[in-house]
Amino acid sequence: MEYIESVLQDVALRNPNQPEFMQAVEEILHSLKPVIAKHPEYKDLKILERITEPERQIMFRVAWQDDAGKNHVNRGYRVEFNSAIGPFKGGLRFHPSVNLSIVKFLGFEQIFKNALTTLPMGGGKGGSEFDPKGKSDSEIMRFCQAFMTELYRHIGADTDVPAGDIGVGGREVGYMYGQYKRITNRSESMITGKGLHWGGSLVRTEATGYGLVYFVDEMLKGVKNGLDGATCVVSGSGNVAIYAVEKAQQLGAKCVAMSDSGGYIYDPDGIKLDTIKQLKEVERRRIKDYLEFHPGAKYVDGCGGIWDIPCKIALPSATQNEIDGEAAKTLLNNGVVAIGEGANMPSTPEAADMFVDAGVLYGPGKAANAGGVATSGLEMQQNDMRTSWCFEDVDSRLKNIMKSIYTSSSNAAEEYGCPGNLVVGANVAGFIKVANAMVDHGLM
Ligand code: NDP
Protein backbone atom coordinates (compact mmCIF):
# COMPACT_ATOMS: atom_id res chain seq x y z
CA MET A 1 0.00 0.00 0.00
CA GLU A 2 1.42 3.33 -1.11
CA TYR A 3 0.47 5.20 2.05
CA ILE A 4 2.26 2.71 4.34
CA GLU A 5 5.39 2.77 2.15
CA SER A 6 5.47 6.57 2.33
CA VAL A 7 5.16 6.51 6.14
CA LEU A 8 7.99 3.96 6.27
CA GLN A 9 10.16 6.15 4.08
CA ASP A 10 9.54 9.07 6.36
CA VAL A 11 10.35 7.08 9.49
CA ALA A 12 13.58 5.82 7.87
CA LEU A 13 14.62 9.36 6.97
CA ARG A 14 13.99 10.64 10.48
CA ASN A 15 15.78 7.70 12.15
CA PRO A 16 18.99 7.00 10.22
CA ASN A 17 21.24 4.16 11.38
CA GLN A 18 18.54 2.46 13.43
CA PRO A 19 18.20 -0.95 11.75
CA GLU A 20 16.53 -2.79 14.63
CA PHE A 21 13.96 -0.02 15.07
CA MET A 22 13.21 0.02 11.34
CA GLN A 23 12.91 -3.77 11.31
CA ALA A 24 10.26 -3.63 14.02
CA VAL A 25 8.38 -0.72 12.40
CA GLU A 26 8.38 -2.37 8.97
CA GLU A 27 7.15 -5.66 10.37
CA ILE A 28 4.23 -4.04 12.16
CA LEU A 29 3.24 -1.47 9.53
CA HIS A 30 3.25 -4.02 6.71
CA SER A 31 0.82 -6.19 8.65
CA LEU A 32 -1.54 -3.24 9.16
CA LYS A 33 -2.50 -2.86 5.49
CA PRO A 34 -5.95 -4.46 5.89
CA VAL A 35 -6.60 -2.32 8.97
CA ILE A 36 -5.85 0.93 7.18
CA ALA A 37 -7.98 -0.21 4.25
CA LYS A 38 -10.91 -0.81 6.60
CA HIS A 39 -10.33 2.29 8.78
CA PRO A 40 -9.34 5.25 6.60
CA GLU A 41 -9.83 7.52 9.63
CA TYR A 42 -6.48 6.27 11.01
CA LYS A 43 -4.80 7.64 7.91
CA ASP A 44 -6.63 10.98 8.12
CA LEU A 45 -5.68 11.36 11.79
CA LYS A 46 -2.05 10.42 11.07
CA ILE A 47 -2.09 7.60 13.63
CA LEU A 48 0.79 5.71 11.94
CA GLU A 49 2.96 8.82 11.78
CA ARG A 50 2.25 9.55 15.45
CA ILE A 51 2.59 6.01 16.77
CA THR A 52 6.05 5.59 15.19
CA GLU A 53 7.36 8.75 16.89
CA PRO A 54 8.12 8.32 20.61
CA GLU A 55 6.38 10.76 22.92
CA ARG A 56 9.72 11.39 24.62
CA GLN A 57 13.31 10.06 24.27
CA ILE A 58 15.73 10.57 27.13
CA MET A 59 19.49 9.96 26.94
CA PHE A 60 21.73 10.69 29.87
CA ARG A 61 25.22 10.33 31.30
CA VAL A 62 25.82 7.66 33.93
CA ALA A 63 29.12 8.20 35.75
CA TRP A 64 30.17 5.62 38.32
CA GLN A 65 33.25 4.31 40.10
CA ASP A 66 34.62 0.77 40.10
CA ASP A 67 36.08 -1.05 43.10
CA ALA A 68 39.58 0.17 42.26
CA GLY A 69 38.42 3.80 42.41
CA LYS A 70 38.54 4.24 38.64
CA ASN A 71 35.83 6.40 37.04
CA HIS A 72 33.62 5.18 34.18
CA VAL A 73 31.01 6.81 31.98
CA ASN A 74 28.11 5.00 30.32
CA ARG A 75 25.00 6.19 28.51
CA GLY A 76 21.50 5.70 29.89
CA TYR A 77 18.33 5.59 27.79
CA ARG A 78 14.62 5.77 28.44
CA VAL A 79 12.30 5.94 25.48
CA GLU A 80 8.74 6.79 26.52
CA PHE A 81 7.00 5.62 23.38
CA ASN A 82 3.27 5.74 23.86
CA SER A 83 1.01 6.39 26.86
CA ALA A 84 -2.38 6.23 25.13
CA ILE A 85 -3.73 3.39 27.23
CA GLY A 86 -1.74 3.84 30.47
CA PRO A 87 1.60 4.85 32.00
CA PHE A 88 4.68 3.98 29.94
CA LYS A 89 5.75 0.47 30.85
CA GLY A 90 8.69 -1.66 29.73
CA GLY A 91 11.97 -3.03 30.97
CA LEU A 92 15.54 -1.78 31.31
CA ARG A 93 18.31 -3.67 29.52
CA PHE A 94 21.97 -3.55 30.59
CA HIS A 95 24.08 -5.10 27.82
CA PRO A 96 27.03 -3.84 25.73
CA SER A 97 24.91 -4.04 22.56
CA VAL A 98 22.34 -1.49 23.81
CA ASN A 99 21.92 1.61 21.67
CA LEU A 100 19.08 3.94 20.73
CA SER A 101 17.95 1.71 17.86
CA ILE A 102 17.60 -1.32 20.11
CA VAL A 103 15.82 0.61 22.85
CA LYS A 104 13.40 2.05 20.29
CA PHE A 105 12.66 -1.31 18.67
CA LEU A 106 11.91 -2.76 22.09
CA GLY A 107 9.82 0.26 23.12
CA PHE A 108 7.83 0.17 19.89
CA GLU A 109 7.06 -3.54 20.24
CA GLN A 110 6.12 -2.97 23.85
CA ILE A 111 3.22 -0.66 22.89
CA PHE A 112 1.37 -3.48 21.14
CA LYS A 113 2.41 -6.21 23.54
CA ASN A 114 1.10 -4.24 26.51
CA ALA A 115 -2.15 -3.52 24.70
CA LEU A 116 -2.61 -7.27 24.14
CA THR A 117 -2.39 -8.03 27.86
CA THR A 118 -5.81 -6.36 28.42
CA LEU A 119 -4.21 -4.22 31.17
CA PRO A 120 -3.90 -0.41 31.03
CA MET A 121 -0.19 0.01 30.22
CA GLY A 122 1.53 2.16 27.62
CA GLY A 123 4.85 1.24 26.00
CA GLY A 124 8.41 2.25 26.83
CA LYS A 125 11.89 0.77 27.21
CA GLY A 126 15.29 1.79 28.50
CA GLY A 127 18.72 0.63 29.48
CA SER A 128 22.40 1.18 29.08
CA GLU A 129 25.38 -0.25 27.21
CA PHE A 130 26.85 -1.02 30.67
CA ASP A 131 28.07 -4.63 30.85
CA PRO A 132 27.20 -6.24 34.19
CA LYS A 133 29.31 -9.34 33.41
CA GLY A 134 32.31 -9.69 35.69
CA LYS A 135 31.31 -6.71 37.87
CA SER A 136 31.25 -7.05 41.65
CA ASP A 137 28.06 -6.57 43.63
CA SER A 138 29.22 -3.14 44.83
CA GLU A 139 30.00 -2.06 41.27
CA ILE A 140 26.53 -3.14 40.16
CA MET A 141 25.05 -1.21 43.08
CA ARG A 142 26.99 1.95 42.28
CA PHE A 143 26.04 1.75 38.61
CA CYS A 144 22.34 1.23 39.42
CA GLN A 145 22.40 4.14 41.86
CA ALA A 146 24.07 6.42 39.32
CA PHE A 147 21.55 5.33 36.66
CA MET A 148 18.56 6.06 38.91
CA THR A 149 20.01 9.39 40.06
CA GLU A 150 19.01 10.74 36.64
CA LEU A 151 16.14 8.41 35.72
CA TYR A 152 14.12 9.11 38.89
CA ARG A 153 12.91 12.49 37.63
CA HIS A 154 11.30 10.94 34.55
CA ILE A 155 9.45 8.00 36.10
CA GLY A 156 6.72 7.35 38.68
CA ALA A 157 3.85 4.99 39.46
CA ASP A 158 1.44 6.92 37.22
CA THR A 159 3.98 8.16 34.67
CA ASP A 160 6.47 5.52 33.63
CA VAL A 161 7.13 2.18 35.33
CA PRO A 162 10.32 0.33 34.26
CA ALA A 163 11.14 -3.33 35.01
CA GLY A 164 13.94 -5.81 34.27
CA ASP A 165 15.17 -7.19 30.95
CA ILE A 166 18.51 -8.65 29.82
CA GLY A 167 21.10 -7.92 32.53
CA VAL A 168 18.54 -6.45 34.91
CA GLY A 169 17.08 -8.89 37.43
CA GLY A 170 15.92 -8.74 41.05
CA ARG A 171 19.27 -7.49 42.35
CA GLU A 172 19.42 -4.52 39.98
CA VAL A 173 15.73 -3.67 40.47
CA GLY A 174 16.41 -3.61 44.23
CA TYR A 175 19.32 -1.18 43.96
CA MET A 176 17.36 1.10 41.64
CA TYR A 177 14.25 1.05 43.84
CA GLY A 178 16.40 1.86 46.88
CA GLN A 179 17.97 4.85 45.16
CA TYR A 180 14.58 6.16 43.95
CA LYS A 181 13.23 5.95 47.51
CA ARG A 182 16.29 7.67 48.93
CA ILE A 183 15.98 10.59 46.53
CA THR A 184 12.20 11.05 46.50
CA ASN A 185 11.22 9.86 49.98
CA ARG A 186 8.42 7.88 48.35
CA SER A 187 7.65 4.16 48.48
CA GLU A 188 5.68 3.76 45.33
CA SER A 189 5.20 1.25 42.57
CA MET A 190 7.55 2.99 40.14
CA ILE A 191 9.29 -0.22 39.07
CA THR A 192 8.18 -3.84 38.84
CA GLY A 193 10.03 -7.07 39.46
CA LYS A 194 10.44 -5.96 43.08
CA GLY A 195 11.43 -8.35 45.89
CA LEU A 196 8.58 -10.24 47.54
CA HIS A 197 9.04 -8.44 50.87
CA TRP A 198 8.86 -4.95 49.43
CA GLY A 199 5.99 -4.92 46.96
CA GLY A 200 6.89 -7.65 44.49
CA SER A 201 4.39 -10.14 43.14
CA LEU A 202 4.55 -13.89 43.33
CA VAL A 203 5.00 -15.44 39.85
CA ARG A 204 6.73 -12.31 38.43
CA THR A 205 10.04 -14.20 38.29
CA GLU A 206 8.47 -17.13 36.47
CA ALA A 207 5.95 -15.10 34.46
CA THR A 208 7.54 -14.65 31.05
CA GLY A 209 8.70 -18.25 30.77
CA TYR A 210 5.50 -19.73 32.21
CA GLY A 211 3.37 -17.40 30.07
CA LEU A 212 5.31 -18.43 26.97
CA VAL A 213 4.56 -22.08 27.61
CA TYR A 214 0.88 -21.37 28.38
CA PHE A 215 0.71 -19.59 25.01
CA VAL A 216 2.41 -22.45 23.18
CA ASP A 217 0.08 -24.89 24.91
CA GLU A 218 -2.87 -22.90 23.51
CA MET A 219 -1.34 -22.96 20.01
CA LEU A 220 -0.91 -26.74 20.30
CA LYS A 221 -4.54 -27.40 21.28
CA GLY A 222 -5.30 -29.18 17.98
CA VAL A 223 -1.99 -31.08 17.83
CA LYS A 224 -1.79 -34.67 19.00
CA ASN A 225 -0.22 -34.96 22.51
CA GLY A 226 0.62 -31.23 22.53
CA LEU A 227 3.57 -30.63 24.83
CA ASP A 228 3.41 -34.08 26.36
CA GLY A 229 6.58 -35.95 25.39
CA ALA A 230 7.57 -33.22 22.91
CA THR A 231 11.27 -32.56 22.34
CA CYS A 232 11.94 -28.94 23.07
CA VAL A 233 14.94 -26.66 22.41
CA VAL A 234 15.20 -23.44 24.41
CA SER A 235 17.88 -20.84 23.68
CA GLY A 236 19.24 -18.67 26.48
CA SER A 237 19.60 -19.60 30.13
CA GLY A 238 18.39 -16.39 31.71
CA ASN A 239 15.13 -15.51 33.36
CA VAL A 240 12.85 -16.31 30.42
CA ALA A 241 14.59 -19.51 29.34
CA ILE A 242 14.85 -21.05 32.82
CA TYR A 243 11.15 -20.69 33.61
CA ALA A 244 10.08 -21.70 30.12
CA VAL A 245 11.97 -24.95 30.65
CA GLU A 246 10.46 -25.35 34.13
CA LYS A 247 6.87 -25.04 32.89
CA ALA A 248 7.48 -27.07 29.72
CA GLN A 249 8.92 -29.90 31.85
CA GLN A 250 5.95 -29.68 34.23
CA LEU A 251 3.65 -30.14 31.22
CA GLY A 252 5.56 -33.21 30.08
CA ALA A 253 7.96 -31.83 27.46
CA LYS A 254 11.54 -33.03 27.17
CA CYS A 255 13.86 -30.01 26.96
CA VAL A 256 17.20 -31.13 25.55
CA ALA A 257 19.19 -27.93 24.93
CA MET A 258 19.87 -24.47 26.38
CA SER A 259 22.51 -21.82 25.65
CA ASP A 260 24.25 -18.65 26.74
CA SER A 261 26.20 -16.17 24.67
CA GLY A 262 29.21 -18.52 24.74
CA GLY A 263 27.63 -21.70 23.41
CA TYR A 264 24.99 -24.36 23.98
CA ILE A 265 24.58 -27.60 25.87
CA TYR A 266 22.78 -30.65 24.56
CA ASP A 267 21.58 -33.19 27.09
CA PRO A 268 19.70 -35.97 25.30
CA ASP A 269 18.35 -37.23 28.64
CA GLY A 270 16.72 -33.90 29.32
CA ILE A 271 18.16 -30.75 30.92
CA LYS A 272 18.55 -30.90 34.70
CA LEU A 273 17.11 -27.54 35.57
CA ASP A 274 18.34 -27.50 39.18
CA THR A 275 21.92 -27.47 37.87
CA ILE A 276 21.14 -24.62 35.46
CA LYS A 277 19.47 -22.59 38.22
CA GLN A 278 22.44 -23.11 40.55
CA LEU A 279 24.95 -22.15 37.83
CA LYS A 280 23.03 -19.19 36.41
CA GLU A 281 20.88 -17.75 39.20
CA VAL A 282 23.14 -18.41 42.18
CA GLU A 283 26.73 -18.65 40.99
CA ARG A 284 26.47 -16.58 37.75
CA ARG A 285 28.67 -19.05 35.87
CA ARG A 286 28.86 -20.11 32.21
CA ILE A 287 26.59 -22.78 30.75
CA LYS A 288 29.50 -24.97 29.70
CA ASP A 289 30.10 -25.68 33.42
CA TYR A 290 26.96 -27.88 33.23
CA LEU A 291 29.26 -30.63 31.94
CA GLU A 292 31.10 -30.75 35.29
CA PHE A 293 27.88 -32.11 36.80
CA HIS A 294 26.49 -34.02 33.81
CA PRO A 295 29.39 -35.41 31.78
CA GLY A 296 26.97 -37.23 29.46
CA ALA A 297 25.88 -33.90 28.01
CA LYS A 298 27.64 -32.14 25.15
CA TYR A 299 28.84 -28.50 24.93
CA VAL A 300 29.30 -26.67 21.63
CA ASP A 301 31.01 -23.28 21.34
CA GLY A 302 28.87 -20.60 19.69
CA CYS A 303 25.14 -20.37 20.31
CA GLY A 304 23.72 -20.35 16.74
CA GLY A 305 24.08 -24.11 16.23
CA ILE A 306 21.45 -24.84 18.86
CA TRP A 307 18.79 -24.75 16.10
CA ASP A 308 20.43 -27.72 14.36
CA ILE A 309 19.07 -29.97 17.11
CA PRO A 310 15.87 -31.63 15.86
CA CYS A 311 12.85 -30.62 17.95
CA LYS A 312 9.08 -30.42 17.87
CA ILE A 313 9.00 -27.16 19.85
CA ALA A 314 11.51 -24.28 19.57
CA LEU A 315 11.49 -21.54 22.19
CA PRO A 316 14.05 -18.85 21.27
CA SER A 317 14.51 -17.00 24.58
CA ALA A 318 17.90 -15.26 24.38
CA THR A 319 17.95 -12.16 22.18
CA GLN A 320 16.90 -10.44 18.93
CA ASN A 321 17.65 -11.94 15.49
CA GLU A 322 19.01 -15.20 16.89
CA ILE A 323 17.13 -17.32 14.29
CA ASP A 324 18.11 -16.38 10.74
CA GLY A 325 16.89 -17.85 7.44
CA GLU A 326 19.36 -20.73 7.61
CA ALA A 327 18.35 -21.68 11.14
CA ALA A 328 14.66 -21.43 10.20
CA LYS A 329 15.23 -23.73 7.24
CA THR A 330 16.96 -26.29 9.44
CA LEU A 331 14.19 -26.16 12.02
CA LEU A 332 11.55 -26.66 9.31
CA ASN A 333 13.49 -29.48 7.64
CA ASN A 334 13.75 -31.17 11.03
CA GLY A 335 9.97 -31.06 11.40
CA VAL A 336 9.45 -28.31 13.97
CA VAL A 337 5.75 -28.03 14.83
CA ALA A 338 5.65 -24.87 16.93
CA ILE A 339 7.88 -21.87 17.57
CA GLY A 340 7.13 -19.70 20.59
CA GLU A 341 9.22 -16.55 20.94
CA GLY A 342 10.34 -15.95 24.52
CA ALA A 343 12.79 -13.26 23.41
CA ASN A 344 11.82 -10.06 21.63
CA MET A 345 12.13 -10.35 17.83
CA PRO A 346 14.40 -13.43 17.95
CA SER A 347 13.55 -14.34 14.34
CA THR A 348 14.91 -12.24 11.47
CA PRO A 349 12.22 -11.05 9.00
CA GLU A 350 13.32 -13.80 6.60
CA ALA A 351 12.97 -16.48 9.28
CA ALA A 352 9.58 -15.14 10.41
CA ASP A 353 8.27 -15.18 6.81
CA MET A 354 9.49 -18.75 6.39
CA PHE A 355 7.59 -19.90 9.49
CA VAL A 356 4.41 -18.15 8.34
CA ASP A 357 4.72 -19.49 4.78
CA ALA A 358 5.37 -23.03 6.01
CA GLY A 359 2.15 -22.85 8.04
CA VAL A 360 3.76 -24.08 11.27
CA LEU A 361 2.44 -22.74 14.56
CA TYR A 362 4.32 -19.50 15.16
CA GLY A 363 3.79 -17.32 18.24
CA PRO A 364 5.56 -13.97 17.82
CA GLY A 365 7.27 -12.45 20.87
CA LYS A 366 4.88 -9.61 21.36
CA ALA A 367 2.09 -12.11 22.02
CA ALA A 368 3.97 -15.13 23.34
CA ASN A 369 6.24 -13.37 25.84
CA ALA A 370 3.68 -10.85 27.11
CA GLY A 371 3.24 -12.83 30.35
CA GLY A 372 6.11 -10.92 31.96
CA VAL A 373 4.69 -7.48 31.50
CA ALA A 374 1.18 -8.78 32.21
CA THR A 375 2.35 -9.97 35.62
CA SER A 376 4.10 -6.64 36.12
CA GLY A 377 0.65 -5.13 35.56
CA LEU A 378 -0.70 -7.49 38.22
CA GLU A 379 2.13 -6.37 40.54
CA MET A 380 1.04 -2.75 40.02
CA GLN A 381 -2.58 -3.68 40.78
CA GLN A 382 -1.57 -5.38 44.04
CA ASN A 383 0.58 -2.37 45.00
CA ASP A 384 -2.31 0.02 44.34
CA MET A 385 -4.56 -2.09 46.55
CA ARG A 386 -1.83 -2.55 49.21
CA THR A 387 -2.35 -6.28 49.04
CA SER A 388 -0.68 -9.42 47.74
CA TRP A 389 -2.25 -12.38 46.03
CA CYS A 390 -1.16 -16.00 46.49
CA PHE A 391 0.90 -17.86 43.87
CA GLU A 392 -2.07 -19.82 42.51
CA ASP A 393 -4.15 -16.66 42.14
CA VAL A 394 -1.49 -14.78 40.13
CA ASP A 395 -0.64 -17.87 38.12
CA SER A 396 -4.25 -18.45 37.12
CA ARG A 397 -4.65 -14.77 36.13
CA LEU A 398 -1.49 -15.12 34.03
CA LYS A 399 -2.84 -18.24 32.36
CA ASN A 400 -6.13 -16.50 31.55
CA ILE A 401 -4.30 -13.50 30.12
CA MET A 402 -2.17 -15.72 27.87
CA LYS A 403 -5.31 -17.52 26.68
CA SER A 404 -6.98 -14.21 25.95
CA ILE A 405 -3.91 -12.95 24.04
CA TYR A 406 -3.99 -16.09 21.93
CA THR A 407 -7.73 -15.76 21.31
CA SER A 408 -7.67 -12.05 20.44
CA SER A 409 -4.67 -12.50 18.12
CA SER A 410 -6.21 -15.49 16.45
CA ASN A 411 -9.59 -13.74 16.03
CA ALA A 412 -7.99 -10.59 14.62
CA ALA A 413 -6.01 -12.69 12.12
CA GLU A 414 -9.25 -14.30 10.99
CA GLU A 415 -11.18 -11.02 10.82
CA TYR A 416 -8.49 -9.33 8.72
CA GLY A 417 -8.15 -12.14 6.22
CA CYS A 418 -5.08 -14.06 7.47
CA PRO A 419 -6.45 -16.99 9.48
CA GLY A 420 -3.81 -18.72 11.59
CA ASN A 421 -1.28 -15.92 11.12
CA LEU A 422 -0.58 -14.81 14.69
CA VAL A 423 2.00 -12.25 13.55
CA VAL A 424 -0.68 -10.27 11.76
CA GLY A 425 -3.24 -11.08 14.45
CA ALA A 426 -1.13 -9.81 17.36
CA ASN A 427 -0.10 -6.67 15.52
CA VAL A 428 -3.64 -5.85 14.47
CA ALA A 429 -5.28 -6.57 17.84
CA GLY A 430 -2.68 -4.53 19.74
CA PHE A 431 -2.69 -1.68 17.25
CA ILE A 432 -6.46 -1.18 17.10
CA LYS A 433 -6.71 -0.79 20.85
CA VAL A 434 -3.98 1.85 21.00
CA ALA A 435 -5.13 3.62 17.83
CA ASN A 436 -8.67 3.96 19.15
CA ALA A 437 -7.39 5.42 22.42
CA MET A 438 -5.30 7.92 20.44
CA VAL A 439 -8.38 8.89 18.42
CA ASP A 440 -10.37 9.39 21.64
CA HIS A 441 -7.68 11.65 23.14
CA GLY A 442 -7.56 14.09 20.26
CA LEU A 443 -4.46 15.34 18.51
CA MET A 444 -1.29 15.14 20.58
P1 NDP B 1 18.65 -12.57 30.92
O1 NDP B 1 19.69 -11.52 31.00
O2 NDP B 1 18.12 -13.16 32.18
O3 NDP B 1 19.15 -13.77 29.99
C1 NDP B 1 19.52 -13.57 28.67
C2 NDP B 1 20.05 -14.88 28.12
O4 NDP B 1 20.28 -14.72 26.73
C3 NDP B 1 21.36 -15.28 28.73
O5 NDP B 1 21.48 -16.68 28.70
C4 NDP B 1 22.37 -14.61 27.79
O6 NDP B 1 23.65 -15.24 27.79
C5 NDP B 1 21.69 -14.81 26.46
N1 NDP B 1 22.06 -13.70 25.54
C6 NDP B 1 21.93 -12.37 25.76
N2 NDP B 1 22.40 -11.67 24.72
C7 NDP B 1 22.83 -12.57 23.84
C8 NDP B 1 23.43 -12.48 22.56
N3 NDP B 1 23.66 -11.29 21.98
N4 NDP B 1 23.74 -13.63 21.93
C9 NDP B 1 23.49 -14.83 22.50
N5 NDP B 1 22.93 -14.98 23.71
C10 NDP B 1 22.62 -13.88 24.36
O7 NDP B 1 17.45 -11.93 30.04
P2 NDP B 1 15.94 -12.38 29.96
O8 NDP B 1 15.83 -13.85 30.07
O9 NDP B 1 15.17 -11.53 30.88
O10 NDP B 1 15.56 -11.89 28.48
C11 NDP B 1 15.73 -12.73 27.33
C12 NDP B 1 14.91 -12.19 26.19
O11 NDP B 1 13.53 -12.17 26.59
C13 NDP B 1 15.21 -10.77 25.74
O12 NDP B 1 14.95 -10.64 24.37
C14 NDP B 1 14.18 -9.95 26.51
O13 NDP B 1 13.92 -8.71 25.89
C15 NDP B 1 12.98 -10.87 26.41
N6 NDP B 1 11.94 -10.65 27.41
C16 NDP B 1 12.21 -10.71 28.74
C17 NDP B 1 11.19 -10.52 29.64
C18 NDP B 1 11.42 -10.69 31.10
O14 NDP B 1 10.42 -10.63 31.84
N7 NDP B 1 12.61 -10.92 31.58
C19 NDP B 1 9.84 -10.17 29.21
C20 NDP B 1 9.64 -10.22 27.77
C21 NDP B 1 10.68 -10.43 26.92
P3 NDP B 1 24.83 -14.56 28.63
O15 NDP B 1 24.49 -14.76 30.07
O16 NDP B 1 26.05 -15.29 28.18
O17 NDP B 1 24.85 -13.11 28.24
Boltz pocket constraint, residues with backbone or C-beta under 6 A from the ligand:
constraints:
  - pocket:
      binder: B
      contacts: [[A, 164], [A, 165], [A, 166], [A, 167], [A, 168], [A, 204], [A, 208], [A, 235], [A, 236], [A, 237], [A, 238], [A, 239], [A, 240], [A, 241], [A, 259], [A, 260], [A, 261], [A, 262], [A, 303], [A, 317], [A, 318], [A, 319], [A, 320], [A, 342], [A, 343], [A, 344], [A, 369], [A, 370], [A, 372], [A, 373]]
      max_distance: 6.0
